[in-house]
């Protein structure tokens, strides 16, 4: 079995060599540069979001039976074509949702410190109530931060008992955080969801965070708005036209990064594990060979550089600031982006992204003076 996998999928060799051992041929590739010739004799293709899987890529292949993307988003996959070919497809829904939510929390902590904001007095509007929006909602709830969620599709789901708000209401919140896929057309398109008209209605005091798909915001319209002196504070992890970036817009951002919000070690590796489990099921179904998914991510992750923190004082925003920055300070990624984008390039920054851990990698113990379990509800380990 020949398995092609994106070189940025952590622990791919550990997971997939376990299936058939020496009989498995594992071949990494550069996601942006994959060619039809490279895929021509593959049985399994495992990608990330920068690889477009379509007829042009698969036209020389007649052996492929499984395609997986180690990401939440699927707009880079021509699913109709895969169905026509009878090729099984799997994504990794929710794999990096925690990572993205913690990117947002780190950004809020930094901006609160920079502008002396009381987080408990802010309202946050979440656009998109799926896996990522839900994880962010949980963390905001743990911190006692009032928030609203807009998701017209989930609002129609009778099994989802959450209270949903309109887009207009969410766009009036102090902080707006975008967590939707790129959808062109249909009843609820997200392409340029924040266009010139909606952007012009935002106020100078608001914060706009985008960590989903760059095309959800009209970047040119946003640049024009900022050049006019609008005070909207921007946190941009995604950019229209990636890997090309509207570089003049960078100077108008508070935090700018290279589409790495979901790039925690756990987030990326969780996607690998999910595809490994799906592939085991695929082989069992196709070849009637029982394969128990024995490899587990928990046994592969290294110990965090600071594995244990003891909290000896009452939890407050100052303590939150210290805890969050100790695990993930988004200013590191902002500095890398600003200093190295022109020399290294967008894709290189992603490929060589330094290791980042999630809150769960750090155990927080609480003394009797702490009087709060907020760190544990925020995601820090309690054991």
N, C-alpha and C positions, 0 to 999 in steps of 0.2 A: 504493500500500500504506500503510495507516494502522497505525502501531505505537504502542501505549501503553506507557510504561515508568515504573517507580517513580523518583521524582525523586532518590532516594538511590543510584541506580546510577551510579557514576562512569564517565565516558567513553562513556556510552550514545550521545550524539549523534555522537561521533567514529566509533564502531563501526558503528552502524546506518544512518547517512546514507550510508555508503560503499557500501551494497548496491545501491540504486537511485538514489542521488544526489537530484536535485530531485524525482523521482517518489515519494520516500518522505516521508510526513507523520509527523513525530515529535511526540508529545504526552506531556509528563511529567504525573504525578499524585501526589497525597499518598496513600501506601499505606494508611493507616488509614481514609481518607474516600472511597475509590473507590466510585462508584455504578453501578447497572445502566445508567442512562442514558448515563453517560460511556463505557461499554464497548460501547454498542449498535451502533456502526458500525466497530469495530476489526477488523483482520485478524490482528493479533498482540498478545498481552498478556504483558508482562514484569513480574514482581512480585518482592517480597521477602517475608519470613516473616510480616509483619503483615497481609497482604492475604489474606482467605479467598476462594478461587476455587471457587465452587460454582454450583448451579442458580440460586440467588437473584441472584447477581451477573451471570450470563450469560443470563438469561431473555429479555432484549430483543435479544440479538445473534443474527444468522443468518449472519454472515460470518467468524467467527473460525475459524482453521485451526491456530493455534500458540499454546501457552501455555508460558512458561518461568519458573522461579523461580531467581533468582541466589543460591540458598542450598543448603546441604546438606540441611536438614530439608524434609520434604514433607507434614507433618501438616496444613498449611493448604490443601492442594489435594485436591479431590474427584476423584481419578483415575478412579473408576468412571464418574462423570458425563461426564468428558471422553472416555472410551472410547465411551460411548453416542453421543456427538455426533460421533465421528470426528475429534476435535481432538487433534493431536499434542502431547505433553507432554515437556518436558525440565527437569531440575534441574541443579545444578552441584556434583556430589559432589566433596568435597575442596577446593573453592575457597578456603575460609578456614581450613582445618585447621592450616596453619602459624601463622596469626595467633592462633588459640585456644591452640595449644601454647606460643607465646611469651608469651601472657598468663599461663599457668600458671607458666612459668619465671620471669617477672618477679615474680609473687606469691611464689614460693618464695624468691627472692633477698631480697625485702623482709622476709618473715617470719624468714628466717634471720638477717638483720641485727638485726631488732627483738628477737629472743629468743635471740641468740647460739647459733644452731643450726649444727651441722656438716652440711652437705648430704650429704656423702659417707657419713655414718652413718645417714641416713634411708632408710626403705623407702617406696616409693610404690605405691599400688594404683590401677590404671587400670580403671575400669568402662566397657567399650566399646572394642573393638579395631578399629574401622573406621578411616576416614581420619584423623580427629583423634587418636584414641587411638594410632594407629601413629606419627604425626608426633611426639607427645609422647614415645613410647617411644624413638624415634631420638635425641631431644635428651637424654633422661635417660641413654641409653647413652653418648652423647658425653661426658657429665659424670661417668660412672662411678657413677651412682646406681642402686642395686638397685631393681627394680620388678617387679610382677606385673600380669597382664592377665586380666580376666574378660570373657568373651564366649561364652555358651553356643551361640549360633548359629554363630559362626566356628569354635568348637571341634569342631563336627561336620563341618567342611569338610576333607576329607582333603588338599586342596591347600595348606592353611594349616599350615605345619610349626611354627609357634610353640607354645610351651608355655603352656597356659592354666590359670588357677587358678579355684577356686570363689569365689562371691561372699563366702562367709563368710571365706575366707582373705584376700581382698583388703580386706575391711572391718576387718581386724586390722592393716593397715599403718599406719605413722606418718602418712602423707598419703594421702587418698582423693580422687581426681580423677574426676569424672563426665563421660562423653562418650557418651551414648546418646540416641537419638531418643525422643520421647514415644509410647509404645505402650500402648493401652488394650485389655485382654483378650488372648486368645491364650495360647500356651504360655510366653511370656517377656515379660509386661507390665512396663513401666517406670514407669507412673503410680504415684506414691507408693512407688517402689522403696525409698526410705528413709522408712519410716513410723515411727510411734511406737515400735514394737517394736525395729526395727533401730537407730534413733537412740539408744535407751536403752542399747544395748550398747556404744556408742562410749565411749572413755575421755577423761579431761580433757586428756591430752597430745596427742591426735590433731588433725590439720588436715583440714578438709573443704572441698573446692573444687568448686563447681558452675558449669559453663560450657556447659551443653547446653540443657535445657528446664526451666523453673521447676517444673513439676508432678512432676518426678522426686523431689523432696523434699517431704514434707508440711510446708509452711511453718508452719502453726499448731502442729503437734507440735514443730517445731524451736524455735519461740518459747517454748513452755511449758518445754521442756528448759533453754533458756538462762536463763529467769526463775528456775528452780530453782537456778541457780548452777553449772551444768555448765561445765567449762572448755574444751570443744571450741572450737577456733579456726576461724572461718568466713571463707571467701572466696566471695562470692555475686555472680555476674554476671547470673544469671537468677532470675526471681521468679514464683511461682504467681499466675496471674490478670493477667499483664501486659496493658495498661499500668498497671493498678493494682498497687500494691506494699504489702505488709504492713509499713508504715513502722516500727512498734515494733521489728521485727527488725533494722533497720539499725544500731541502737545496740549490738547484740550481735555485730556483724561486725568482723573485722580489716580487710577490704577489701570494699567494696560498689560495684558499677558497674551501668550501665544497659543490660545485654545488648549489650555492645560488644566482647566478647572477640575476635570474628571481624572486627572493624571496621578492621583495617589497610587502608591504601590498596590494597595489593597484593591482600589477601583479597577486598575488595569488587569491585575491578576485574577480578580473575581470574574471578569469576562472570559479569560482563558479557561478557568475552571468550569464555567457554565457551558462552554462549547465542548469541552472534554466530556462532560456528562451527556450532552446531546449526541455527540459522535458515538459514544459507547452504545447508546440506545439505537442509533441508526444502524450500526454494524450488526447488532443483535437482531434487528428487524429484517435487514437485507440478507444477512449471511447465516442467520439462525445459530449464531455463536454467542453463548452467554458470556458477557463481559461485565464483571463487577467493577464499578468505578472506585478503585482502591486509593488512588492518589487524592490527597486532600490539601487544600491551600493552607490550612492552619498549620500543617507540618512543614511547610516550605518557607513561610514568612520569617525573616530574621527578627531578633529582639530589637526594640527601638533603642536609639542612642540614649534617650532618657526614659527608662522603662517605668519609673516609679516616682510619684510626686505626693508628698504629704501636705495636706491643707490644714493649717493651724489657726485660721482666722475666719470670721464670718464671710460668707460668699457675697461679693458685690461686683460692680463693674470693673473695679481695679483688678480684682483677683481674676475675673474673666479675661481681661486684657492679658494678664501674665500667662494664664494657662494656655490660651489659644495661641499666642505668639511663640510659646515654648515648643509647641508641636508644629504649627504651620503659620509662618508670618508671610503673607502674600506679597509684602514689599520686596522680598528676595526675587520673586518671579517678575515683578514689575521692573526692578533694576536690570535684570538679565535682558528683558525684552527691549528696554530703551537703549542699553549699551551695546547689544550684540545683534540686533535684528539686521542692520545694514550690512554687517560683515559676515554673519553666519547664515542668515536666511531663516524664514519662518519654519520650514520643515526641519531644519537642522536643530533649531531650538527645542522642538518637540522630541526629536529623536534622542537628543542628548540631555533630556530633562533630568535634573538631579533628583535623587530619591526623596520622596515625600511620604510621610505616614499619616494615617487617619487618627482621630482622637482615641479610638479604641485600642491603639497600640500602646497607650500609656495608662498605667493603673494609678488612680487617684485614691488615696486613703484619707479619710476625714477624721479629724480629732473632734472631741466634744464641743470645741469652740466654733467649729465650722457651721453647725446648725443648718445644714442644707445638703440635699442630695442632687442639686442642680447639675454638678459636673457629671454625675452618672447618667442623668436623664439627657444630658447634652451629647453623650456618646463615649465619655471616658470610661475605661474599664474599672470595674469594682473588685476584680479578683485577679 
